[in-house]
Amino acid sequence: MVIDLPKRINDTVNGIDSLVFVLDKIHNAKNGDIVILDFSELEWIDANMLSAFGAVLDDNFKRIKFQFVAGSVSSKIENLLARNKFGLYFNFDKAIDKNDTVIEYRVTNGKEIKEFASYFKDRVLQRQKMPKMSKGLKDKILENVLEIFGNAPMHGGCSKVFSCGQIFPVKNSIKFTIANTGQTIKENVIGYYKSMLKREPPKNTISWATDENNSTKQIVNGKSGGLGLYYLKEFININNGSLTICSSDEVWTFKNGEERTEFIDTMFRGTIVTISINTNDDEIYMLSNESANEFSEF
């Protein structure tokens, strides 16, 4: 079976829809099939979206065989895949990231939270182009990202988390995407409403999951968790960045203080979280209980 990749893959609704359509074809391949990926039409891919691509490839490696049409990968795309280590799937030689614009592709076991924390601090939070932030705020952002990381095995029932990112110097932004395959946000919210609340679930389940204290986790010591997405949303709002989440057939975006839910034709069997940070930002970020001179590195 030959699968044609779309012209553009990015974290817009159309870009996500195009990628999920391809990934669904991979999911629907029969055991023992040979899946041939044709990159001929692909002109652009946001490197951070390779997290979702890799999650589905990894999920199906044991039951189907992957190949790609020889000569179909443009030199620009091949160079990108070689620089962020995703190209190892296709036996591309490693390439040096001379411009320091990629955050390498990483597959992390759901229990390796320390390894993921080190990777996120080094590749994202400590980059020179990041907005000026106090140690306390960096710690808080890391804590919230780690909560999202931990949601994969806890809520999704999956053992691996896939991540990578890209720096866009012209657009003054850093994009970082975490993806997993497993139970979707919609499945968890619907199950929680039916079994625990005995009520009809909300239509926009991702929107519900990003509200403060909304969580399907059990309450422990009076806290239900679920603050990771909420606090990231608060930071993104002040930073003028954006947050995009795809799970099941929902794509939820938050930008300029407004959130929007759109539905796509094909369901993604898992969750994709993309954080876009505005680096053209001279504001000094700190927690409300900190003073401006409380800055230090990790």
Disulfide bonds with the S-S distance in Angstrom:
none
